[in-house]
Amino acid sequence: MFSALSGLACSPSSADVSKFPDPAINLTVPANAGPQKLVLAGGCFWCTEGVFENITGVTDVESGYAGGTKETANYEAVSGGDTGHAEVIQITYDPTKVTYGHLLKAFFSVAHDPTTLNRQGPDSGTQYRSAIFYANDEQKKVAAAYIKQLDDAKVYNSPIVTKLEPLTAFYPAELYHQDFVRLNPNHPYIVQQALKKVAKAKQFPAEPSTTAPATQPAK
């Protein structure tokens, strides 16, 4: 992904957000449920973290690894591409301000290109795959339904290749990866690549209302 923190690549999505429909189904979260989490993989975690730190309703974003074992959940090993991990972010959000489905909309329309298999920009390998690591069957159903909805609407010229994978564990990345965009806004790569996504994220509309009962996931 990079050498001496200089070669990281995560090209901003060129998709028109206005063409993306809201999810037809969403999670039902009790009013007293408290903070919720989801884990997403969309290429390098620098850029996806930078995007979701600017989405209304998100309270925390942490870069890390998922899909492999604890023993190899470190940047040096994951960079080899053969540990099974993906670079991911763990998002904590307030369900009274934003829903799971709305965050998926940001994921597909702003955070990355979901039509490139094991690749984002010049970064290639399974560690850069597009994936949603679902924590339960409800998350999986909503994600699968939204992918089908987007494919049916043909918002992209190519089919979405995002994988749905069970979340067995989230492993936080090394400290120097955390909040990288926010802490290094003048880094040459961040200026050239990440800030374009961040600017798009800042324009991503807040969810109109999360007070109405969400639609139950399809059976």
ROSE-4610 file (N, C-alpha, C; in Angstrom, 1 decimal, always signed):
// ROSE-4610
residu = [M/M/M/F/F/F/S/S/S/A/A/A/L/L/L/S/S/S/G/G/G/L/L/L/A/A/A/C/C/C/S/S/S/P/P/P/S/S/S/S/S/S/A/A/A/D/D/D/V/V/V/S/S/S/K/K/K/F/F/F/P/P/P/D/D/D/P/P/P/A/A/A/I/I/I/N/N/N/L/L/L/T/T/T/V/V/V/P/P/P/A/A/A/N/N/N/A/A/A/G/G/G/P/P/P/Q/Q/Q/K/K/K/L/L/L/V/V/V/L/L/L/A/A/A/G/G/G/G/G/G/C/C/C/F/F/F/W/W/W/C/C/C/T/T/T/E/E/E/G/G/G/V/V/V/F/F/F/E/E/E/N/N/N/I/I/I/T/T/T/G/G/G/V/V/V/T/T/T/D/D/D/V/V/V/E/E/E/S/S/S/G/G/G/Y/Y/Y/A/A/A/G/G/G/G/G/G/T/T/T/K/K/K/E/E/E/T/T/T/A/A/A/N/N/N/Y/Y/Y/E/E/E/A/A/A/V/V/V/S/S/S/G/G/G/G/G/G/D/D/D/T/T/T/G/G/G/H/H/H/A/A/A/E/E/E/V/V/V/I/I/I/Q/Q/Q/I/I/I/T/T/T/Y/Y/Y/D/D/D/P/P/P/T/T/T/K/K/K/V/V/V/T/T/T/Y/Y/Y/G/G/G/H/H/H/L/L/L/L/L/L/K/K/K/A/A/A/F/F/F/F/F/F/S/S/S/V/V/V/A/A/A/H/H/H/D/D/D/P/P/P/T/T/T/T/T/T/L/L/L/N/N/N/R/R/R/Q/Q/Q/G/G/G/P/P/P/D/D/D/S/S/S/G/G/G/T/T/T/Q/Q/Q/Y/Y/Y/R/R/R/S/S/S/A/A/A/I/I/I/F/F/F/Y/Y/Y/A/A/A/N/N/N/D/D/D/E/E/E/Q/Q/Q/K/K/K/K/K/K/V/V/V/A/A/A/A/A/A/A/A/A/Y/Y/Y/I/I/I/K/K/K/Q/Q/Q/L/L/L/D/D/D/D/D/D/A/A/A/K/K/K/V/V/V/Y/Y/Y/N/N/N/S/S/S/P/P/P/I/I/I/V/V/V/T/T/T/K/K/K/L/L/L/E/E/E/P/P/P/L/L/L/T/T/T/A/A/A/F/F/F/Y/Y/Y/P/P/P/A/A/A/E/E/E/L/L/L/Y/Y/Y/H/H/H/Q/Q/Q/D/D/D/F/F/F/V/V/V/R/R/R/L/L/L/N/N/N/P/P/P/N/N/N/H/H/H/P/P/P/Y/Y/Y/I/I/I/V/V/V/Q/Q/Q/Q/Q/Q/A/A/A/L/L/L/K/K/K/K/K/K/V/V/V/A/A/A/K/K/K/A/A/A/K/K/K/Q/Q/Q/F/F/F/P/P/P/A/A/A/E/E/E/P/P/P/S/S/S/T/T/T/T/T/T/A/A/A/P/P/P/A/A/A/T/T/T/Q/Q/Q/P/P/P/A/A/A/K/K/K]
num = [1/1/1/2/2/2/3/3/3/4/4/4/5/5/5/6/6/6/7/7/7/8/8/8/9/9/9/10/10/10/11/11/11/12/12/12/13/13/13/14/14/14/15/15/15/16/16/16/17/17/17/18/18/18/19/19/19/20/20/20/21/21/21/22/22/22/23/23/23/24/24/24/25/25/25/26/26/26/27/27/27/28/28/28/29/29/29/30/30/30/31/31/31/32/32/32/33/33/33/34/34/34/35/35/35/36/36/36/37/37/37/38/38/38/39/39/39/40/40/40/41/41/41/42/42/42/43/43/43/44/44/44/45/45/45/46/46/46/47/47/47/48/48/48/49/49/49/50/50/50/51/51/51/52/52/52/53/53/53/54/54/54/55/55/55/56/56/56/57/57/57/58/58/58/59/59/59/60/60/60/61/61/61/62/62/62/63/63/63/64/64/64/65/65/65/66/66/66/67/67/67/68/68/68/69/69/69/70/70/70/71/71/71/72/72/72/73/73/73/74/74/74/75/75/75/76/76/76/77/77/77/78/78/78/79/79/79/80/80/80/81/81/81/82/82/82/83/83/83/84/84/84/85/85/85/86/86/86/87/87/87/88/88/88/89/89/89/90/90/90/91/91/91/92/92/92/93/93/93/94/94/94/95/95/95/96/96/96/97/97/97/98/98/98/99/99/99/100/100/100/101/101/101/102/102/102/103/103/103/104/104/104/105/105/105/106/106/106/107/107/107/108/108/108/109/109/109/110/110/110/111/111/111/112/112/112/113/113/113/114/114/114/115/115/115/116/116/116/117/117/117/118/118/118/119/119/119/120/120/120/121/121/121/122/122/122/123/123/123/124/124/124/125/125/125/126/126/126/127/127/127/128/128/128/129/129/129/130/130/130/131/131/131/132/132/132/133/133/133/134/134/134/135/135/135/136/136/136/137/137/137/138/138/138/139/139/139/140/140/140/141/141/141/142/142/142/143/143/143/144/144/144/145/145/145/146/146/146/147/147/147/148/148/148/149/149/149/150/150/150/151/151/151/152/152/152/153/153/153/154/154/154/155/155/155/156/156/156/157/157/157/158/158/158/159/159/159/160/160/160/161/161/161/162/162/162/163/163/163/164/164/164/165/165/165/166/166/166/167/167/167/168/168/168/169/169/169/170/170/170/171/171/171/172/172/172/173/173/173/174/174/174/175/175/175/176/176/176/177/177/177/178/178/178/179/179/179/180/180/180/181/181/181/182/182/182/183/183/183/184/184/184/185/185/185/186/186/186/187/187/187/188/188/188/189/189/189/190/190/190/191/191/191/192/192/192/193/193/193/194/194/194/195/195/195/196/196/196/197/197/197/198/198/198/199/199/199/200/200/200/201/201/201/202/202/202/203/203/203/204/204/204/205/205/205/206/206/206/207/207/207/208/208/208/209/209/209/210/210/210/211/211/211/212/212/212/213/213/213/214/214/214/215/215/215/216/216/216/217/217/217/218/218/218/219/219/219]
x = [+0.8/+0.0/+0.8/+1.9/+2.8/+4.2/+5.1/+6.5/+6.8/+7.2/+7.5/+6.3/+5.1/+3.9/+3.7/+4.2/+4.1/+3.4/+3.1/+2.5/+1.0/+0.4/-1.0/-1.9/-2.8/-3.7/-5.1/-6.1/-7.5/-8.2/-8.4/-8.9/-10.4/-10.8/-12.1/-13.1/-14.3/-15.4/-15.9/-16.2/-16.7/-18.2/-18.8/-20.3/-21.1/-22.2/-23.1/-24.0/-23.9/-24.6/-26.1/-26.5/-28.0/-28.6/-27.8/-28.4/-28.6/-28.1/-28.2/-29.5/-30.4/-31.6/-31.3/-32.3/-32.2/-32.5/-32.0/-32.3/-33.7/-34.3/-35.7/-36.0/-35.1/-35.2/-34.1/-34.3/-33.3/-33.4/-32.5/-32.5/-33.5/-34.1/-35.0/-34.1/-33.9/-33.1/-34.0/-34.1/-34.9/-34.4/-35.4/-35.0/-34.0/-33.9/-32.9/-31.7/-31.4/-30.4/-29.0/-28.8/-27.5/-26.6/-25.3/-24.5/-24.4/-24.3/-24.2/-22.9/-22.5/-21.3/-21.5/-20.6/-20.5/-19.1/-18.7/-17.3/-17.4/-16.6/-16.6/-15.2/-15.0/-13.8/-13.9/-13.2/-13.3/-12.0/-11.0/-9.6/-8.9/-8.0/-7.1/-8.0/-7.6/-8.5/-8.2/-7.1/-6.9/-8.1/-8.5/-9.5/-10.9/-11.2/-12.6/-12.8/-11.7/-11.9/-12.1/-11.4/-11.5/-12.9/-13.5/-14.9/-15.9/-15.9/-16.9/-16.7/-15.6/-15.4/-16.2/-16.7/-17.4/-18.9/-19.4/-20.8/-21.6/-22.7/-23.5/-24.0/-23.9/-24.4/-23.3/-22.1/-21.0/-20.3/-20.0/-19.3/-17.9/-17.5/-16.1/-15.8/-14.6/-14.1/-12.7/-12.5/-11.2/-10.8/-9.5/-9.0/-8.5/-8.6/-8.2/-8.2/-8.3/-8.2/-9.3/-9.9/-10.9/-10.7/-11.2/-11.2/-10.1/-9.2/-8.1/-7.9/-6.8/-6.6/-5.9/-5.9/-5.3/-3.7/-3.2/-1.7/-1.1/-1.9/-1.3/-2.0/-2.8/-3.5/-2.6/-1.6/-0.7/-0.3/+0.1/+0.2/+1.2/+2.3/+3.4/+2.9/+2.2/+1.7/+0.5/-0.4/-1.6/-1.1/-0.1/+0.4/+0.8/+1.2/+1.6/+0.4/-0.8/-2.0/-2.4/-1.8/-2.1/-2.6/-3.0/-3.5/-5.0/-5.7/-7.1/-7.8/-7.0/-7.6/-7.9/-8.8/-9.0/-8.7/-8.2/-8.1/-9.6/-10.0/-11.3/-11.4/-12.6/-12.9/-14.0/-14.0/-15.1/-15.8/-17.0/-17.8/-18.7/-18.6/-19.6/-20.6/-21.9/-22.8/-24.0/-24.6/-25.8/-27.0/-27.8/-28.9/-30.1/-30.1/-31.1/-30.8/-29.6/-29.2/-28.9/-28.6/-28.3/-28.6/-29.0/-29.3/-28.2/-28.2/-27.3/-27.4/-28.6/-28.8/-28.2/-28.4/-27.8/-26.3/-25.7/-24.3/-23.8/-24.6/-24.3/-24.4/-25.3/-25.4/-24.2/-23.6/-22.4/-21.2/-21.2/-20.1/-20.1/-21.3/-21.3/-21.2/-21.6/-21.6/-20.4/-19.8/-18.7/-17.4/-17.4/-16.2/-15.3/-15.8/-15.0/-15.7/-15.1/-15.7/-15.9/-17.2/-17.5/-17.5/-17.1/-17.1/-15.8/-14.7/-13.4/-13.0/-12.7/-12.5/-11.1/-11.0/-9.7/-8.8/-9.4/-8.6/-9.3/-8.5/-9.0/-7.9/-8.1/-7.0/-5.9/-4.6/-3.5/-3.2/-3.9/-3.7/-4.5/-3.8/-4.4/-4.1/-5.0/-4.8/-6.1/-6.2/-7.5/-7.6/-6.5/-6.6/-7.2/-7.4/-8.1/-9.5/-10.0/-11.3/-12.5/-13.5/-14.7/-15.6/-15.9/-16.6/-17.4/-18.5/-19.3/-19.2/-18.6/-18.4/-19.7/-20.6/-21.9/-21.8/-22.4/-22.4/-23.5/-24.6/-25.7/-26.5/-27.5/-28.3/-29.0/-29.5/-30.2/-29.3/-28.1/-27.1/-26.9/-26.7/-26.5/-27.6/-28.9/-30.0/-30.2/-30.0/-30.1/-29.0/-27.8/-26.7/-26.9/-27.3/-27.6/-28.7/-29.8/-30.9/-30.5/-29.6/-29.2/-28.3/-27.4/-26.5/-27.4/-28.4/-29.3/-30.1/-30.5/-31.2/-30.4/-29.1/-28.2/-27.9/-27.7/-27.4/-28.7/-29.8/-31.1/-31.3/-30.8/-31.0/-29.9/-28.8/-27.7/-27.0/-26.8/-26.1/-24.6/-24.1/-22.8/-22.9/-21.9/-21.9/-21.6/-20.9/-20.5/-21.2/-21.3/-21.9/-21.1/-21.7/-21.1/-20.5/-19.2/-18.5/-18.3/-18.9/-18.7/-19.1/-18.2/-18.5/-19.2/-20.0/-20.6/-20.0/-19.3/-18.5/-18.9/-19.0/-19.3/-18.1/-18.5/-17.5/-17.2/-16.0/-15.5/-14.8/-14.1/-13.3/-12.8/-12.7/-12.1/-10.8/-9.7/-8.4/-8.0/-7.8/-7.4/-6.0/-5.9/-4.6/-3.6/-2.4/-1.4/-1.8/-1.3/-1.6/-1.4/-0.3/+0.1/-0.9/-1.7/-2.8/-4.0/-4.2/-5.5/-5.6/-6.8/-7.1/-6.0/-5.5/-4.4/-4.7/-5.9/-6.3/-6.4/-7.1/-7.3/-6.0/-5.1/-3.8/-2.7/-2.9/-1.9/-2.5/-3.2/-3.9/-3.0/-1.7/-0.8/+0.1/-0.1/+0.6/+0.4/+1.4/+1.2/+0.1/+0.1/-0.9/-2.3/-2.4/-3.7/-4.3/-3.4/-3.8/-4.3/-3.6/-3.9/-5.1/-5.3/-6.3/-7.4/-7.0/-8.0/-8.9/-8.4/-9.2/-10.4/-10.2/-11.3/-12.5/-12.2/-13.3/-13.9/-13.0/-13.5/-14.4/-14.0/-14.9/-16.3/-16.3/-17.5/-18.4/-17.7/-18.4/-19.0/-18.3/-18.9/-20.2/-20.3/-21.6/-22.6/-22.3/-23.2/-24.4/-25.6/-26.8/-27.0/-27.3/-27.7/-29.1/-29.3/-30.6/-31.7/-32.8/-33.8/-34.4/-34.7/-35.3/-35.0/-34.7/-34.5/-35.5/-36.6/-37.5/-38.6/-38.9/-40.0/-39.5/-40.3/-39.9/-39.3/-38.1/-37.4/-38.1/-38.0/-38.6/-37.9/-38.6/-38.0/-37.3/-36.1/-35.4/-36.2/-36.0/-36.7/-36.4/-37.3/-37.1/-36.5]
y = [-1.2/+0.0/+1.2/+1.2/+2.4/+2.0/+2.8/+2.6/+4.0/+3.9/+5.1/+6.1/+5.5/+6.3/+7.2/+6.7/+7.6/+7.0/+5.7/+5.2/+4.7/+5.1/+4.7/+5.3/+4.5/+4.9/+4.5/+5.4/+5.2/+6.2/+6.1/+7.1/+7.4/+8.6/+9.0/+8.5/+8.1/+7.7/+8.8/+8.6/+9.6/+9.5/+8.6/+8.4/+9.6/+9.8/+10.9/+10.5/+11.1/+10.6/+10.7/+11.7/+11.9/+10.8/+9.9/+8.8/+7.6/+7.7/+6.5/+6.6/+5.5/+5.5/+5.2/+5.6/+5.2/+3.7/+3.0/+1.6/+1.3/+0.4/+0.0/-0.6/-1.3/-1.9/-1.4/-1.5/-1.0/-1.8/-1.6/-2.3/-1.6/-2.4/-1.9/-1.9/-0.8/-0.6/-0.1/-0.7/-0.2/+1.2/+2.0/+3.4/+3.5/+2.5/+2.6/+1.7/+1.4/+0.4/+1.0/+2.3/+2.9/+2.8/+3.1/+3.2/+1.8/+1.9/+0.7/+0.7/-0.5/-0.6/-1.3/-1.0/-1.8/-1.7/-2.8/-2.9/-3.0/-2.1/-2.0/-2.0/-2.6/-2.6/-2.0/-1.0/-0.3/+0.2/-0.7/-0.2/+0.2/+1.2/+1.6/+2.2/+1.9/+2.4/+3.9/+4.5/+5.9/+6.7/+6.3/+7.1/+6.8/+5.5/+5.2/+5.8/+5.8/+6.4/+7.9/+8.6/+10.0/+10.4/+9.5/+9.7/+9.7/+8.6/+8.4/+9.2/+9.8/+10.8/+12.0/+12.2/+13.4/+13.1/+12.0/+11.6/+11.9/+12.6/+12.9/+11.7/+11.7/+10.5/+9.6/+9.7/+8.8/+9.4/+8.6/+9.1/+8.7/+7.7/+7.2/+6.3/+6.4/+5.5/+5.0/+3.7/+3.1/+2.2/+2.4/+1.6/+0.3/-0.8/-2.1/-3.1/-4.4/-5.5/-6.5/-7.2/-8.2/-9.3/-10.5/-11.6/-12.6/-12.3/-13.3/-13.5/-14.1/-14.4/-13.3/-13.4/-12.4/-12.4/-13.6/-13.8/-12.9/-12.7/-12.0/-10.7/-10.2/-8.9/-7.8/-7.6/-6.4/-6.0/-4.7/-4.1/-4.9/-5.2/-5.9/-7.2/-8.0/-9.3/-9.1/-8.2/-8.0/-7.5/-6.7/-6.1/-7.2/-8.4/-9.4/-10.0/-9.8/-10.2/-11.6/-12.3/-13.7/-14.1/-13.2/-13.5/-13.7/-13.3/-13.4/-12.1/-11.2/-9.9/-9.0/-8.0/-6.8/-5.6/-4.6/-3.3/-2.8/-2.6/-2.2/-1.0/-0.5/+0.5/+0.0/+0.3/+0.0/+1.3/+1.4/+2.7/+2.5/+3.5/+3.6/+4.7/+4.5/+5.5/+5.6/+6.7/+7.0/+6.7/+5.6/+5.2/+6.2/+7.2/+8.2/+9.3/+9.3/+10.3/+9.8/+8.5/+7.9/+6.4/+5.8/+4.4/+3.6/+2.3/+1.4/+1.6/+1.7/+1.8/+3.1/+4.2/+5.4/+5.4/+4.7/+4.5/+3.7/+2.7/+1.9/+2.7/+3.6/+4.5/+5.4/+5.9/+6.6/+5.7/+4.5/+3.6/+3.3/+3.1/+2.8/+4.1/+5.2/+6.4/+7.3/+7.2/+8.2/+7.5/+6.5/+5.9/+5.2/+4.5/+3.7/+3.3/+2.6/+2.1/+0.6/+0.2/-1.2/-2.2/-1.7/-2.5/-3.1/-2.7/-3.2/-4.3/-5.5/-6.7/-6.6/-6.7/-6.7/-5.6/-4.4/-3.3/-1.9/-1.0/+0.4/+1.3/+1.9/+2.7/+1.7/+2.1/+1.3/+0.2/+0.3/-0.8/-2.0/-3.1/-4.4/-5.5/-6.4/-7.5/-7.7/-8.9/-9.2/-8.3/-7.8/-6.9/-5.6/-5.3/-4.1/-4.4/-5.5/-5.9/-5.0/-5.0/-4.3/-5.4/-5.1/-6.1/-5.4/-6.0/-5.6/-6.8/-6.6/-7.6/-7.5/-8.4/-8.3/-9.0/-8.4/-8.9/-9.8/-9.7/-10.6/-10.8/-11.6/-11.9/-10.7/-9.8/-8.6/-7.7/-7.5/-6.6/-7.3/-8.6/-9.2/-9.1/-9.2/-9.1/-7.7/-6.7/-5.3/-5.0/-5.4/-5.2/-5.9/-7.1/-7.9/-7.2/-6.8/-6.2/-4.9/-4.1/-2.8/-3.0/-4.0/-4.3/-4.6/-5.5/-5.8/-4.6/-3.8/-2.6/-1.6/-1.5/-0.6/-1.2/-2.6/-3.2/-3.1/-3.3/-3.2/-1.8/-0.8/+0.6/+1.0/+0.2/+0.4/+1.8/+2.0/+3.3/+3.2/+2.0/+1.8/+1.1/+1.3/+0.6/-0.8/-1.2/-2.6/-3.1/-4.5/-5.0/-4.8/-4.6/-4.5/-5.8/-5.8/-7.0/-7.1/-6.2/-6.2/-7.5/-8.1/-9.3/-9.1/-10.1/-10.1/-11.2/-10.8/-11.8/-11.7/-12.8/-12.7/-12.1/-11.2/-10.6/-11.5/-12.1/-12.9/-12.1/-11.1/-10.3/-9.0/-7.9/-6.7/-6.5/-6.3/-6.0/-4.6/-3.8/-2.4/-2.3/-1.4/-1.2/-0.4/-0.4/+0.3/+1.8/+2.4/+3.7/+4.7/+4.6/+5.6/+5.6/+4.6/+4.6/+5.3/+5.5/+6.0/+7.5/+7.9/+9.4/+10.0/+9.2/+9.7/+10.9/+10.9/+12.1/+13.3/+13.2/+14.3/+14.9/+14.0/+14.4/+14.8/+14.4/+14.7/+15.4/+16.5/+17.1/+17.6/+17.8/+18.4/+17.3/+16.0/+15.0/+15.0/+14.9/+15.0/+14.0/+12.8/+11.9/+12.3/+12.7/+13.1/+14.3/+15.2/+16.4/+16.0/+15.0/+14.6/+13.7/+12.9/+11.8/+11.8/+11.8/+11.6/+12.8/+14.0/+15.2/+15.3/+14.7/+14.8/+14.0/+12.9/+12.1/+12.7/+13.3/+14.0/+15.1/+15.9/+17.0/+16.5/+15.4/+14.8/+14.3/+13.7/+13.3/+14.4/+15.5/+16.7/+17.2/+16.9/+17.3/+16.2/+15.1/+14.0/+14.3/+14.2/+14.7/+13.9/+14.6/+13.9/+13.3/+12.2/+11.5/+12.4/+12.5/+13.4/+13.1/+11.9/+11.5/+10.1/+9.8/+8.4/+8.0/+8.9/+8.7/+7.7/+7.6/+6.7/+5.3/+4.3/+2.9/+2.5/+1.9/+1.4/+0.1/-0.1/-1.2/-2.5/-3.5/-4.8/-5.4/-6.0/-6.7/-7.8/-8.0/-9.0/-10.4/-11.3/-12.6/-13.5]
z = [+0.0/+0.0/+0.0/+0.8/+0.7/+1.3/+0.9/+1.4/+2.1/+3.3/+4.1/+4.1/+4.1/+4.1/+2.9/+1.7/+0.6/-0.6/-0.6/-1.8/-1.7/-0.6/-0.4/-1.4/-1.9/-3.0/-2.7/-2.8/-2.7/-3.4/-4.7/-5.6/-5.2/-5.2/-4.8/-5.8/-5.3/-6.2/-7.0/-8.2/-9.1/-9.3/-8.5/-8.6/-8.2/-8.8/-8.5/-7.4/-6.2/-5.0/-5.2/-6.0/-6.2/-7.0/-7.6/-8.4/-7.5/-6.2/-5.3/-4.5/-4.6/-3.9/-2.4/-1.6/-0.2/-0.1/+0.9/+1.0/+1.2/+0.4/+0.5/+1.9/+2.5/+3.8/+4.7/+6.0/+6.9/+8.2/+9.1/+10.4/+11.3/+12.1/+13.2/+14.5/+15.0/+16.2/+17.3/+18.5/+19.6/+20.0/+20.5/+20.8/+21.9/+22.7/+23.8/+23.6/+22.3/+21.9/+22.2/+22.2/+22.4/+21.1/+21.2/+20.0/+19.3/+18.0/+17.2/+16.4/+15.9/+15.1/+13.8/+12.9/+11.6/+11.1/+10.4/+9.9/+8.4/+7.8/+6.3/+5.8/+4.6/+3.9/+2.5/+2.2/+0.9/+0.4/+0.4/+0.0/+1.3/+1.1/+2.2/+3.3/+4.6/+5.7/+6.0/+5.5/+5.7/+5.1/+3.8/+3.1/+3.6/+3.9/+4.3/+5.7/+6.6/+7.9/+7.7/+6.9/+6.6/+6.2/+5.4/+4.9/+6.0/+6.8/+7.8/+9.0/+9.2/+10.3/+10.0/+8.8/+8.4/+8.0/+8.4/+8.2/+9.4/+9.3/+10.4/+11.1/+12.4/+13.2/+13.6/+13.0/+13.3/+14.5/+15.5/+16.7/+16.8/+16.1/+16.2/+15.0/+14.5/+13.4/+13.8/+13.7/+14.0/+12.8/+12.4/+11.4/+11.9/+11.1/+11.6/+10.6/+11.0/+10.1/+10.5/+9.5/+9.7/+8.6/+9.0/+8.0/+8.1/+9.1/+9.3/+10.8/+11.2/+12.6/+13.3/+14.7/+15.5/+15.3/+15.1/+15.0/+13.8/+12.8/+11.6/+11.4/+12.4/+12.3/+12.6/+11.7/+11.8/+10.4/+10.3/+8.9/+8.1/+8.6/+7.9/+7.3/+8.1/+7.6/+6.6/+6.9/+6.0/+4.7/+4.6/+3.4/+2.4/+2.9/+2.0/+1.2/+1.6/+0.8/+1.0/+1.9/+2.0/+3.4/+4.2/+5.6/+5.7/+4.6/+4.6/+5.2/+5.7/+6.2/+5.1/+5.5/+4.7/+5.6/+5.0/+5.7/+5.9/+7.1/+7.4/+8.4/+8.5/+9.6/+10.4/+11.7/+12.6/+12.9/+12.5/+12.7/+13.9/+14.8/+15.9/+15.5/+15.6/+15.2/+16.2/+16.2/+17.0/+16.2/+16.5/+15.6/+15.7/+16.6/+16.6/+15.6/+15.1/+14.1/+12.7/+12.6/+11.3/+11.4/+10.3/+10.3/+9.6/+9.8/+9.1/+7.6/+7.1/+5.7/+5.1/+5.8/+5.3/+5.3/+6.2/+6.2/+5.1/+4.7/+3.5/+2.3/+2.2/+1.1/+0.9/+2.0/+2.0/+1.6/+2.0/+1.7/+0.2/-0.4/-1.9/-2.7/-2.3/-3.1/-3.0/-1.8/-1.5/-1.2/-0.4/+0.2/-0.7/-1.7/-2.6/-3.9/-4.8/-6.0/-5.7/-5.6/-5.3/-6.5/-7.6/-8.8/-9.2/-8.5/-8.8/-7.8/-8.4/-7.6/-7.0/-5.7/-5.0/-5.4/-5.6/-6.1/-5.8/-5.3/-5.3/-5.8/-7.0/-7.6/-7.9/-7.7/-8.0/-6.9/-5.8/-4.8/-5.2/-5.2/-5.5/-4.5/-4.4/-3.5/-2.7/-2.1/-1.4/-0.1/+0.4/+1.5/+1.2/-0.1/-0.5/-1.0/-0.7/-1.3/-0.7/-1.5/-1.0/-0.3/+1.0/+1.8/+2.9/+3.3/+4.5/+5.4/+6.6/+7.6/+8.5/+8.3/+9.0/+10.4/+11.4/+12.8/+13.1/+12.3/+12.5/+11.2/+11.2/+10.0/+9.5/+10.4/+10.0/+9.2/+9.6/+8.9/+7.5/+7.4/+6.2/+5.2/+5.7/+4.8/+4.2/+5.1/+4.6/+3.6/+3.9/+2.9/+1.6/+1.6/+0.4/-0.4/+0.3/-0.4/-1.1/-0.4/-0.9/-2.1/-2.1/-3.2/-4.4/-4.2/-5.3/-5.8/-4.9/-5.3/-6.2/-5.8/-6.6/-7.9/-7.9/-9.2/-10.1/-9.6/-10.4/-10.9/-10.1/-10.5/-11.5/-11.6/-12.6/-12.3/-11.0/-10.6/-11.1/-11.2/-11.8/-13.1/-14.0/-15.3/-15.2/-14.1/-13.9/-12.6/-12.5/-11.3/-10.0/-8.9/-7.6/-7.2/-6.7/-6.4/-4.8/-4.1/-2.6/-2.0/-1.2/-0.5/+0.8/+1.2/+2.5/+3.3/+4.4/+5.2/+6.6/+7.3/+8.8/+9.6/+10.5/+11.3/+12.5/+12.5/+13.6/+14.6/+14.2/+15.1/+14.3/+15.1/+14.5/+15.3/+14.6/+15.2/+14.9/+15.9/+15.6/+15.0/+14.0/+13.4/+14.3/+13.9/+14.6/+14.8/+15.9/+16.3/+15.2/+14.5/+13.4/+12.3/+12.2/+11.1/+11.5/+12.8/+13.3/+13.0/+12.5/+12.2/+11.3/+10.4/+9.6/+8.7/+8.1/+7.3/+8.2/+9.3/+10.2/+10.8/+11.1/+11.7/+10.7/+9.5/+8.4/+7.2/+7.4/+6.2/+5.1/+5.5/+4.5/+3.9/+4.3/+3.7/+2.2/+1.3/-0.1/-0.7/-0.2/-0.7/-0.2/+1.0/+1.6/+0.8/+0.5/-0.3/-1.7/-2.3/-3.7/-3.8/-2.8/-3.0/-1.9/-0.7/+0.4/+0.6/+0.4/+0.7/-0.3/-1.4/-2.4/-1.9/-1.3/-0.7/+0.5/+1.3/+2.5/+2.2/+1.2/+0.7/+0.3/-0.4/-0.9/+0.3/+1.3/+2.5/+3.3/+3.3/+4.0/+3.4/+2.1/+1.4/+1.4/+2.0/+2.0/+2.9/+2.4/+3.2/+4.5/+5.6/+6.8/+6.5/+7.3/+7.1/+7.6/+6.8/+7.2/+8.6/+8.8/+10.1/+10.4/+11.7/+12.1/+13.1/+13.3/+14.4/+14.0/+12.7/+12.2/+12.3/+12.6/+12.6/+11.3/+11.4/+10.2/+9.7/+8.4/+7.8/+8.2/+8.5/+8.9/+7.7/+8.0/+6.9/+6.2/+5.0/+4.2/+4.8/+4.8/+5.3/+4.2]
